[in-house]
Amino acid sequence: MDISTHKTGTGADDSPPPHDSLPPITPQPANAEQKRAARGATRPGDRIFLGLSRGSGILLLAIMAAIAVFLTYRAYLAISEDDANFLTTFEWNTGVVPPKFGVAVLAFGTVVSSIIAMAIAVPIAVAIALFITHYAPRRLSGPIAYVVDLLAAVPSIVYGLWGALVLVPHMDGLFGWLNDYLGWTGIFSWDEGAPRSMLTVGILLAIMILPVITNVSREVFRQVPQMQEEAALALGATRWEVIRMAVIPFGRSGVISASMLGLGRALGETMAVATVLSPDFDIHASLLNPGGGTFAQNIASKFNEATEYGRDALIASGLVLFVITLLVNGAARMIIARRKEYSGANA
């Protein structure tokens, strides 16, 4: 039998029909849910939530713009009558005619005290966060985390009273040691005066911002993928190598953000600084000698007794602090953007 002519079944040809004879495929219409998803949120709850979210963002921008306009207008009223250079004058006298005032001492004191606070607080806060999340046993990490959270809730005036009554009287030993061994630098020379200086303020601010940085860093370190740590341990890495290669790179952006939160509190702290510092309008080369000032401390101490023009001058100094805060936050955003490959969202 000729195989080439063999037929199966009823004898019909089993070969597939030509391509041209296939019927056209028409796309099926999407169902109602898919259509609504394509058009966007149409349910009442979605529309309400979208409106509230959008309105909240617009309201925040409007509030920031209103604050900036208010500060700029009142600052213009004061600076236009100032008989001295507002940015470089070492004087604050708004009660004379013509008035003379400047923010050079306030800007210097605010920046220096905040740098001291950050230099002390950030390494300690990161170390505490790492200890809580990766070294301490669970029955010990819980109480430590609770104490840190409790410190973050202490009012600033309580820190100020503690600093004035406890911290300042016990700074003589530290100041004497710094004067004996580092006094030759000029930065740590001490003339035996009351230790109500910028270094004391920086230490107090470091204690105040320590819980904020620790709490945020702790939560960031807890988000490190467990598989990354286990993989590093399986390859023979030590605990410190795991932290250095997996934990810290993952949480670097979070630590920077936590540090900026702490820096924001240090820049704007008022009552604690006013309670501890002995202010004057002079820039001292030594961090141990009493004197100096900050924007927030100067506003708090002079606002009640200031005239209408004096309050405008204080508002002008507040505008400078506002600009400094914006610049600091902008710099932090740039740093985080440059290191976005280390952020947790991209890990």
C-alpha positions in Angstrom: 0.0 0.0 0.0 1.2 3.4 -0.9 2.0 5.2 2.3 1.9 8.6 0.6 -1.8 8.1 -0.2 -2.9 6.6 3.2 -5.8 8.4 4.8 -7.0 8.2 8.4 -10.4 8.4 9.9 -13.0 9.2 7.4 -10.5 9.9 4.7 -10.4 13.7 5.3 -7.1 15.5 5.0 -5.6 16.0 8.5 -3.2 18.7 7.5 -3.8 22.2 9.1 -5.7 24.7 6.9 -3.7 27.4 5.2 -2.8 30.5 7.1 -5.0 32.7 4.9 -8.1 30.6 5.7 -7.9 31.2 9.5 -10.6 33.5 10.8 -9.4 36.9 12.2 -8.9 37.1 15.9 -10.8 40.0 17.4 -9.7 41.3 20.8 -12.1 40.6 23.7 -13.5 43.6 25.5 -12.1 44.1 29.0 -14.4 43.5 31.9 -15.8 46.4 34.0 -13.1 46.2 36.7 -10.3 46.4 34.2 -12.0 49.3 32.4 -12.3 51.2 35.8 -8.7 50.4 36.6 -7.6 51.8 33.2 -9.6 55.0 33.6 -8.3 55.5 37.2 -10.0 55.5 40.6 -13.7 56.0 40.2 -15.0 54.7 43.5 -16.2 57.4 46.0 -13.6 56.3 48.6 -10.8 56.4 46.1 -11.8 59.9 44.9 -12.1 61.2 48.4 -8.7 59.8 49.4 -7.1 61.2 46.2 -8.6 64.6 46.9 -7.4 64.6 50.5 -3.9 63.5 49.6 -3.6 66.1 46.9 -5.1 68.8 49.1 -2.7 68.0 51.9 0.3 68.3 49.6 -1.0 71.7 48.2 -1.8 72.9 51.8 1.8 72.1 52.9 3.2 74.1 50.0 0.9 76.9 50.8 1.9 77.0 54.4 5.6 77.0 53.6 5.0 79.8 51.1 3.0 81.8 53.6 5.8 81.4 56.2 8.4 82.5 53.7 6.4 85.6 52.7 5.7 86.6 56.2 9.4 86.3 57.3 10.6 88.1 54.2 8.2 91.0 54.6 8.9 91.5 58.3 12.6 91.1 57.7 12.6 93.7 55.0 10.9 96.2 57.4 13.7 95.7 59.9 16.8 95.4 57.6 15.7 98.5 55.6 16.2 100.6 58.8 19.4 98.8 60.0 22.4 101.1 60.2 24.9 98.2 60.2 25.6 95.2 58.0 23.0 92.6 58.9 25.2 89.7 58.1 28.5 90.7 59.5 27.8 93.0 62.5 28.8 91.8 66.0 26.1 93.8 67.8 22.4 93.6 68.6 21.0 96.9 69.6 17.5 97.7 68.2 16.6 100.3 70.8 18.9 103.1 69.6 18.4 105.5 66.7 19.4 104.4 64.2 19.3 100.7 65.2 22.4 98.5 64.7 22.1 94.8 64.7 23.6 91.8 62.9 23.5 88.0 62.9 27.2 87.1 62.6 27.5 85.9 66.2 24.1 84.1 66.1 24.9 82.3 62.8 28.4 81.2 64.1 27.0 79.9 67.4 24.1 78.0 65.8 26.3 76.3 63.3 29.2 75.5 65.7 26.9 74.1 68.4 25.0 72.0 65.9 28.3 70.6 64.4 29.5 69.7 67.9 26.2 68.0 68.7 26.3 66.0 65.4 29.9 65.0 65.9 29.1 63.5 69.3 25.6 62.2 68.7 25.7 60.5 65.3 28.5 57.9 66.0 27.0 57.0 69.4 23.4 56.8 68.0 24.5 54.5 65.2 26.4 52.3 67.6 23.4 52.1 70.0 21.1 51.2 67.1 23.5 48.5 65.9 23.8 47.1 69.4 20.1 46.9 69.8 19.4 45.3 66.5 22.4 42.9 66.0 24.3 42.3 69.3 22.0 42.6 72.3 19.9 39.6 73.3 16.1 40.1 73.0 15.4 40.5 76.7 18.0 43.3 76.8 17.3 45.0 73.5 13.7 45.6 74.4 14.3 47.6 77.6 17.1 49.6 76.0 14.9 50.5 73.1 12.1 51.5 75.5 14.5 53.8 77.4 15.7 55.5 74.2 12.1 56.0 73.1 11.4 57.6 76.5 14.3 60.0 76.2 12.9 61.2 72.9 9.7 62.3 74.7 11.4 64.4 77.4 10.6 68.1 77.0 13.5 70.4 76.1 13.0 72.6 79.2 13.7 69.5 81.3 16.9 69.0 79.5 17.7 72.6 80.0 17.1 72.4 83.8 19.2 69.3 84.0 22.0 70.9 82.0 22.0 74.0 84.2 21.9 72.1 87.5 23.8 69.0 86.8 25.8 69.2 83.6 27.3 72.7 83.9 28.7 72.1 87.5 30.4 68.9 86.4 32.1 70.3 83.3 35.1 71.7 85.2 37.1 68.5 85.1 36.6 68.0 81.3 37.4 71.6 80.6 40.5 71.4 82.7 41.7 68.3 81.0 41.1 69.8 77.5 42.9 72.9 78.5 45.9 71.0 79.9 46.4 68.7 76.8 44.7 70.6 73.9 44.8 74.2 75.1 47.8 74.9 72.8 45.3 74.8 69.9 43.4 77.8 71.1 40.1 76.1 70.4 40.2 74.3 73.8 41.9 77.0 76.0 40.1 77.8 79.2 40.4 80.8 81.5 38.7 79.2 84.5 35.4 80.9 83.8 32.0 79.3 84.2 31.6 76.4 81.7 28.5 78.0 80.1 30.1 77.8 76.7 29.4 76.5 73.2 31.0 73.2 74.0 28.5 72.7 76.9 25.7 73.6 74.6 26.9 71.2 72.0 27.1 68.3 74.5 23.6 69.1 75.8 22.2 69.2 72.2 23.9 65.9 71.5 22.1 64.3 74.4 18.8 65.7 73.2 19.1 64.6 69.5 20.6 61.2 70.4 17.2 59.4 70.8 15.9 60.8 67.5 18.8 59.5 65.5 18.9 56.2 67.4 15.2 55.4 66.9 15.2 56.1 63.1 18.5 54.2 62.6 17.3 51.3 64.6 14.2 50.9 62.5 16.3 51.2 59.3 18.7 48.5 60.4 15.8 46.2 61.2 14.7 46.3 57.6 17.9 44.8 56.3 17.0 41.6 54.3 17.8 38.6 56.4 18.9 36.7 53.4 21.8 39.1 52.8 23.1 38.7 56.4 22.7 34.9 56.3 24.5 34.8 52.9 27.4 36.8 54.3 27.6 34.6 57.4 27.5 31.5 55.1 30.5 32.8 53.2 32.5 33.0 56.4 32.1 36.7 57.3 32.3 37.8 60.9 29.6 39.7 62.6 31.4 43.0 62.1 32.0 42.2 58.4 28.3 41.5 58.0 27.4 44.9 59.5 30.1 46.6 57.4 29.2 45.0 54.1 25.4 44.4 54.4 23.8 46.4 57.2 25.5 49.8 56.9 25.3 50.1 53.1 21.6 49.2 53.2 20.8 51.7 55.9 23.2 54.5 54.9 20.4 56.7 53.4 18.3 56.1 56.5 21.1 57.1 58.8 21.6 60.3 56.8 17.9 61.1 57.1 18.0 60.4 60.8 21.0 62.7 61.2 19.2 65.5 59.4 16.2 65.1 61.7 18.5 65.4 64.7 20.3 68.4 63.1 17.0 70.1 62.5 16.2 69.9 66.2 19.7 71.1 67.1 19.5 74.1 64.9 16.1 75.2 66.3 16.5 74.3 70.0 15.6 77.2 72.2 14.9 76.7 75.9 17.7 74.3 76.6 20.3 76.5 75.0 18.9 79.6 76.7 19.1 77.9 80.1 22.7 76.7 79.7 24.5 79.4 77.7 25.8 82.7 78.9 25.2 84.8 75.8 27.1 87.7 74.4 27.7 89.2 71.0 31.2 88.2 70.4 32.8 85.2 68.6 35.3 83.5 70.8 38.1 81.4 69.4 37.9 79.0 72.3 34.9 76.7 72.6 35.4 76.5 76.4 35.0 80.2 77.4 31.5 81.4 78.1 29.7 83.5 75.5 28.2 83.3 72.1 24.6 82.8 71.0 22.2 81.1 68.7 19.2 82.3 66.7 16.6 80.4 68.7 18.2 81.4 72.0 18.3 85.1 71.0 14.7 85.1 69.9 13.5 83.4 73.0 15.4 85.7 75.4 14.6 89.1 73.7 11.1 88.6 72.2 9.0 89.5 75.2 10.8 92.8 76.0 11.4 93.9 72.4 9.6 96.8 70.7 7.7 96.4 67.5 10.8 97.1 65.5 12.8 94.8 67.7 10.5 92.0 66.9 10.9 92.6 63.2 14.6 92.4 63.7 14.2 89.1 65.6 12.0 87.8 62.8 14.7 88.8 60.3 17.1 86.6 62.3 14.5 83.8 62.1 14.5 84.2 58.3 18.2 83.5 58.3 17.6 80.4 60.4 14.8 79.4 58.0 17.1 79.6 55.0 19.9 77.7 56.8 17.4 74.9 57.6 16.3 74.7 53.9 19.9 74.6 52.8 20.7 71.8 55.2 17.7 69.8 54.1 18.5 70.4 50.4 22.1 69.2 51.0 20.8 66.1 52.7 18.5 65.3 49.8 21.4 65.7 47.4 23.5 63.3 49.5 20.8 60.7 49.6 20.1 61.0 45.9 23.8 60.4 45.1 23.8 57.3 47.3 20.4 56.0 46.2 21.9 52.7 45.1 22.5 52.0 48.8 19.0 52.8 49.9 16.7 50.1 51.2 14.2 50.7 48.4 16.8 49.7 45.8 18.4 46.9 47.8 
